[in-house]
Amino acid sequence: MAIDIKYFNSFVLKKTVNLQADAVNTQANHRAVFTGLPWNPTHATKAGYPAFVVSRASDVRIGKARYTNNSIENERNWIIEESRIRGGYNNTEVGYSPRAYLREDVNEGKVKGNALIYSGVYNSLTGLNETNVFSVGEQITKATDPINGSIQKIHALDTNLAIFQENKVSNALIDKDAIYSAEGAGSVTSTSLVIGQITPYVGEYGISTNPESFANFGYRRYFADKYRNSIMRLSRDGLTEISQNGMSDFFRDKLGEITDGFINLGFTSTYSSSGTSPSNYIRITSNTDKLEKGLQVIIPQTSGADIIALVEGLFGSTSGTSLQIFIDKSPGTPSGGSVTFNKFVKELIVGGYDNYNNNYTLSLQKQSNFVTPTTSQDNVTDFYTLSFDERASGWTSFYTYKPGFIFSLKNNYYTISDSELYRHYSSNVRNQFYGVDNNSNITFVFNTSPSVVKNFKTINYEGDSGWEVNFLESDRQGNNFDQAKTVRSYDEGLYTENGIPYRVGFTVKENKYFANLVNNTEARPGEVVFGNATTGIKGYLATVKISTDATTNPGGSKELFAVSTEFVVSSR
């Protein structure tokens, strides 16, 4: 039978006087000690433990101390201390102490994905730390509507707490509450509640299951809602869908491809073991370039269940294409010559704020063509990294780097890639990310008088030298379209013939760069001049991609102010 303990009292026996070493137990050789349990690891007979002696025969030696008068030992060395909170000086009886515990009929833990709870506070001035204290007797919990999914992110701004659920964003008051009059007008008042009233923002938007997309700067907060194909901004005017600023189709397509859960980028390899020590040593003879620490390895066994272990490290010497590794279990006796390695990754939407350029940077990272455990195909990662500029109220650029984490610190912009920290804008070399040089390119459309068939004759731009045209083609009607030859930059288009310099690409006049467009498509019936001898391209519009070259001022600044074209109405 079990009986619940409602109240408790406790008493502590403490030693107050200690005998000096190698001294006779006289009153003069006693010294006062703190009323606790002294630690004496060198004690001979009670090694590692304090001496708890209440009575002892005379002339007894413990360690180096000799006791000849045990009356002093018994009368002066020990006290009984009451440890109750309610105990006091001159109390003549023992009363009820505080309750031993608060009984709960259901002692199982509860997990609520839509609720908040707060603990005690940490006072840095006094050192009082109650962050592990949760007083169940007080109103320390606050729940949101469970129909909106779990809470993925919370962010405090002044005295307001933004709560990001999968399908909703709400605002919670901190140390205050709202009072509404009969007319519906609201006012804010102070309260003892830490988490006050929770009010949802207008709009059916949430952060989905991608809290990594969150970023904030000033009073603005940014996040992605892949369930609704939207990139959102939370500011003083509420929720705004910034993906509608010229990029709605792009985000509709790309966010819809990002999946929940984890994807297995596994592969198989050939296994061998020479039986050398240690027992968890194995040698892999294929796909060694894919091995890394932390992979799950499955080794089929001749008898019994397969061994499932983790790769602890890549050690030892290599021989040809083989590599020895260590796993956290003994491999036993395999049934065959192959093992399976599993790597589980999550598709991410990484967000952060660039304080240096005042941009919200977002990276959509999808794992495509991922490897199943039965194949050895290399996996391919598709990603799109781009930024939103509040000053332009639009998405200004794509980038060629893939960040694992984004943050800013003291006006510097940082990203983390492959566990390495990278500081952007740290040098004068442009278009270089993670030590890799890249070119810049812009794709745009000439679409003046969209209902008129035109003959585009030239392309011109204002800016610095070093730009080239990668392609320029008209609108497609099935297989009917015109495409122009590439236009080289001013420097790369220079060649010499018979000692005379010529340019096959852009030429410059009055600091403006010009180039004729030469048709590069097959002849179509009805054309007076066939094929690539025809100047210009025909169509309603023209799509152009212009980029920096590789030789003109590498790593330097190349301005592109404006691009234009000269066209005439088609004679047909």
FILUM-211622 format. One record per residue (C-alpha): x, y, z. Coordinates in steps of 0.2 Angstrom, whole numbers, padded with zeros to 4 digits, always signed. Layout:
N
XYZ...
This chain:
572
+0000+0000+0000+0006+0018-0004+0003+0033+0007+0005+0050+0000+0016+0061+0010+0008+0078+0013+0021+0087+0024+0039+0084+0029+0052+0089+0042+0070+0087+0040+0085+0089+0052+0103+0089+0049+0117+0084+0060+0132+0095+0058+0150+0096+0065+0156+0112+0072+0173+0109+0080+0187+0100+0072+0203+0093+0081+0220+0099+0074+0230+0085+0066+0243+0076+0078+0236+0085+0093+0229+0078+0109+0211+0081+0110+0210+0096+0122+0200+0111+0122+0214+0122+0116+0217+0112+0101+0199+0113+0094+0196+0125+0080+0179+0130+0074+0173+0125+0056+0159+0129+0045+0143+0120+0050+0143+0109+0035+0150+0092+0030+0169+0095+0028+0176+0085+0013+0192+0076+0018+0198+0065+0004+0215+0061+0013+0206+0053+0029+0214+0037+0032+0199+0026+0038+0185+0036+0030+0194+0040+0014+0184+0052+0003+0170+0055+0016+0168+0067+0031+0170+0060+0048+0153+0057+0056+0157+0052+0074+0145+0055+0088+0153+0044+0102+0170+0036+0102+0180+0027+0115+0195+0035+0123+0212+0036+0115+0206+0031+0098+0216+0037+0083+0208+0041+0066+0221+0046+0054+0234+0058+0062+0221+0064+0075+0221+0056+0093+0206+0057+0104+0208+0055+0123+0194+0064+0130+0178+0059+0121+0167+0070+0132+0174+0086+0123+0171+0077+0106+0153+0072+0111+0147+0089+0119+0155+0102+0108+0158+0095+0090+0140+0092+0085+0124+0102+0083+0106+0097+0076+0100+0110+0064+0082+0111+0058+0081+0115+0039+0062+0120+0039+0058+0136+0031+0046+0140+0046+0059+0136+0059+0063+0150+0071+0073+0156+0086+0066+0149+0103+0053+0138+0094+0048+0125+0107+0039+0113+0095+0040+0107+0077+0026+0112+0066+0020+0108+0049+0033+0112+0036+0029+0116+0018+0021+0103+0007+0032+0090+0000+0025+0091-0017+0009+0095-0027+0001+0079-0032-0004+0078-0050-0016+0064-0055-0009+0063-0073+0010+0064-0072+0013+0061-0091+0021+0075-0101+0010+0085-0113+0017+0092-0129+0007+0107-0137+0014+0113-0153+0002+0128-0153+0005+0134-0135+0018+0145-0126+0025+0144-0108+0036+0156-0099+0048+0152-0084+0055+0163-0070+0067+0177-0074+0086+0179-0073+0093+0194-0064+0110+0198-0069+0113+0210-0055+0109+0198-0041+0113+0182-0049+0095+0175-0047+0092+0162-0060+0074+0155-0061+0074+0151-0079+0071+0133-0075+0056+0137-0063+0039+0134-0070+0026+0139-0058+0011+0128-0062+0000+0137-0049+0001+0153-0060-0006+0157-0078+0011+0154-0087+0004+0147-0103-0005+0154-0118-0012+0145-0133-0015+0150-0151-0028+0142-0162-0023+0124-0166-0031+0124-0183-0017+0135-0189-0004+0122-0185+0011+0122-0174+0022+0137-0169+0038+0138-0179+0045+0154-0174+0043+0168-0161+0051+0185-0161+0050+0199-0148+0050+0217-0154+0049+0230-0139+0034+0224-0129+0026+0214-0143+0029+0196-0147+0026+0190-0165+0020+0172-0166+0023+0163-0183+0012+0147-0185+0012+0136-0201-0004+0145-0207-0005+0161-0197+0004+0175-0189-0001+0183-0173+0004+0197-0161+0005+0194-0142+0006+0208-0129+0020+0207-0117+0017+0213-0099+0002+0222-0105-0016+0218-0110-0030+0226-0121-0046+0232-0114-0061+0235-0125-0075+0247-0122-0093+0244-0126-0091+0253-0142-0077+0242-0147-0063+0254-0144-0047+0247-0137-0034+0253-0125-0018+0245-0117-0016+0243-0099-0002+0235-0088-0005+0218-0081+0004+0205-0071+0003+0192-0085+0019+0190-0095+0010+0185-0111-0005+0195-0114-0019+0194-0127-0015+0186-0144-0022+0194-0159-0020+0187-0177-0014+0198-0191-0026+0200-0205-0022+0188-0219-0021+0169-0221-0002+0168-0221+0010+0158-0211+0029+0153-0211+0025+0135-0216+0038+0123-0209+0053+0135-0214+0058+0146-0199+0075+0147-0207+0068+0159-0219+0065+0172-0206+0075+0188-0205+0072+0205-0197+0079+0223-0198+0072+0238-0189+0054+0236-0187+0052+0224-0203+0052+0206-0202+0053+0194-0218+0048+0176-0220+0043+0163-0233+0026+0155-0235+0029+0140-0247+0011+0134-0244+0004+0149-0252+0019+0153-0264+0022+0169-0256+0037+0179-0248+0030+0190-0234+0035+0206-0225+0028+0210-0208+0029+0228-0204+0019+0242-0196+0006+0241-0210+0003+0223-0207+0007+0209-0219+0013+0212-0236+0016+0200-0250+0032+0206-0257+0034+0192-0270+0020+0201-0280+0033+0214-0284+0037+0207-0301+0041+0189-0295+0025+0181-0292+0026+0168-0306+0044+0164-0301+0040+0161-0283+0024+0151-0287+0034+0139-0297+0050+0137-0286+0041+0137-0269+0029+0124-0275+0044+0113-0278+0051+0114-0260+0045+0099-0250+0043+0095-0232+0052+0082-0223+0069+0074-0227+0076+0067-0243+0088+0052-0243+0104+0056-0253+0110+0038-0251+0122+0027-0261+0129+0010-0261+0147+0004-0259+0158-0011-0259+0163-0017-0242+0179-0026-0236+0187-0031-0220+0204-0037-0216+0201-0042-0198+0213-0030-0191+0211-0021-0175+0200-0011-0170+0185-0022-0173+0175-0007-0180+0187-0004-0194+0180-0007-0212+0187-0003-0229+0176+0005-0243+0182+0001-0261+0169+0012-0271+0161+0029-0270+0174+0034-0258+0172+0052-0263+0155+0053-0256+0159+0047-0239+0158+0059-0224+0156+0058-0206+0139+0056-0199+0132+0045-0213+0121+0030-0208+0128+0014-0214+0118-0002-0216+0128-0019-0216+0118-0034-0221+0122-0049-0210+0123-0068-0214+0112-0071-0199+0101-0060-0189+0096-0042-0192+0106-0030-0202+0119-0019-0192+0114+0000-0193+0128+0011-0187+0135+0029-0190+0151+0034-0198+0162+0041-0184+0177+0046-0195+0187+0044-0211+0204+0038-0205+0219+0028-0210+0228+0027-0227+0220+0025-0244+0225+0012-0256+0220+0016-0274+0201+0019-0274+0198+0012-0256+0196+0021-0240+0195+0014-0222+0183+0021-0210+0177+0018-0192+0159+0015-0187+0151+0015-0170+0147-0003-0170+0156-0019-0174+0153-0024-0192+0151-0042-0188+0151-0054-0203+0143-0047-0218+0132-0057-0230+0138-0049-0245+0150-0037-0252+0140-0021-0252+0134-0009-0239+0122+0005-0240+0125+0023-0234+0111+0035-0231+0111+0054-0229+0095+0063-0225+0094+0081-0230+0080+0094-0229+0076+0106-0243+0078+0123-0236+0072+0141-0238+0087+0151-0230+0084+0169-0226+0094+0183-0219+0096+0202-0219+0111+0211-0228+0115+0226-0217+0128+0231-0229+0117+0233-0244+0101+0234-0235+0093+0219-0244+0083+0204-0238+0092+0189-0245+0083+0173-0248+0090+0156-0255+0078+0143-0261+0088+0126-0260+0080+0111-0267+0088+0094-0268+0084+0087-0286+0089+0071-0294+0093+0064-0277+0101+0047-0276+0092+0032-0270+0101+0018-0260+0101+0007-0275+0110+0019-0287+0127+0028-0287+0121+0043-0297+0128+0060-0291+0115+0071-0283+0112+0088-0290+0107+0103-0280+0096+0117-0287+0096+0133-0278+0091+0151-0282+0098+0165-0271+0091+0182-0273+0088+0198-0264+0074+0211-0261+0078+0230-0259+0065+0241-0250+0072+0256-0259+0068+0249-0276+0053+0240-0269+0058+0225-0279+0069+0210-0282+0085+0217-0288+0097+0202-0291+0101+0184-0292+0117+0177-0284+0128+0162-0288+0132+0157-0270+0123+0145-0259+0123+0150-0241+0119+0138-0227+0116+0152-0214+0114+0171-0217+0117+0185-0204+0124+0202-0202+0135+0209-0188+0141+0227-0185+0138+0232-0203+0146+0217-0210+0137+0203-0220+0141+0185-0217+0136+0168-0224+0141+0151-0219+0145+0137-0232+0151+0120-0229+0154+0125-0210+0165+0139-0215+0162+0158-0212+0163+0170-0226+0162+0189-0225+0155+0197-0240+0161+0214-0247+0178+0211-0239+0188+0215-0255+0187+0225-0270+0186+0210-0281+0168+0209-0288+0158+0194-0293+0168+0182-0282+0159+0171-0269+0168+0157-0259+0184+0160-0269+0175+0157-0286+0174+0170-0299+0158+0173-0309+0151+0185-0322+0136+0196-0321+0122+0195-0333+0105+0203-0336+0090+0197-0346+0077+0209-0352+0064+0212-0366+0063+0225-0380+0044+0227-0381+0040+0244-0388+0024+0244-0398+0020+0226-0394+0007+0224-0408+0018+0230-0422+0030+0218-0431+0047+0226-0430+0065+0223-0438+0077+0226-0424+0093+0232-0432+0105+0237-0418+0109+0236-0400+0117+0250-0390+0121+0253-0372+0127+0266-0360+0140+0261-0347+0158+0254-0345+0167+0243-0357+0167+0224-0354+0149+0220-0359+0144+0207-0372+0127+0200-0379+0125+0182-0376+0109+0180-0386+0095+0190-0394+0080+0182-0401+0063+0187-0406+0046+0180-0399+0043+0162-0404+0028+0156-0414+0032+0137-0415+0048+0135-0424+0047+0152-0432+0059+0165-0423+0074+0175-0427+0090+0174-0418+0105+0186-0419+0123+0181-0418+0132+0185-0402+0140+0202-0400+0157+0203-0392+0163+0216-0380+0173+0231-0386+0190+0223-0380+0187+0205-0385+0180+0210-0402+0196+0218-0407+0207+0209-0421+0220+0215-0433+0221+0211-0452+0236+0217-0462+0241+0228-0448+0224+0237-0448+0213+0235-0432+0195+0230-0434+0181+0226-0422+0168+0213-0424+0158+0217-0409+0154+0233-0400+0161+0250-0406+0161+0266-0396+0157+0283-0401+0155+0298-0389+0156+0285-0374+0141+0275-0381+0143+0257-0387+0135+0252-0403+0133+0235-0413+0124+0229-0428+0113+0214-0426+0117+0200-0439+0103+0187-0441+0109+0169-0437+0094+0159-0442+0090+0148-0457+0081+0156-0471+0062+0155-0472+0052+0156-0488+0048+0174-0493+0064+0182-0487+0073+0193-0500+0090+0190-0492+0092+0173-0484+0099+0167-0468+0113+0175-0459+0116+0188-0472+0100+0197-0466+0103+0212-0455+0092+0212-0439+0079+0201-0433+0060+0201-0435+0047+0200-0422+0035+0208-0410+0048+0208-0396+0066+0203-0393+0073+0194-0378+0091+0200-0373+0104+0193-0362+0119+0204-0359+0134+0199-0348+0151+0204-0342+0166+0197-0352+0181+0187-0344+0195+0199-0350+0190+0217-0347+0195+0223-0330+0193+0206-0321+0185+0208-0304+0182+0227-0307+0167+0238-0308+0157+0237-0324+0142+0249-0325+0127+0246-0336+0116+0262-0336+0104+0259-0351+0102+0248-0366+0093+0252-0381+0089+0246-0399+0085+0254-0416+0071+0246-0426+0060+0249-0441+0042+0243-0444+0043+0227-0455+0040+0230-0473+0029+0214-0474
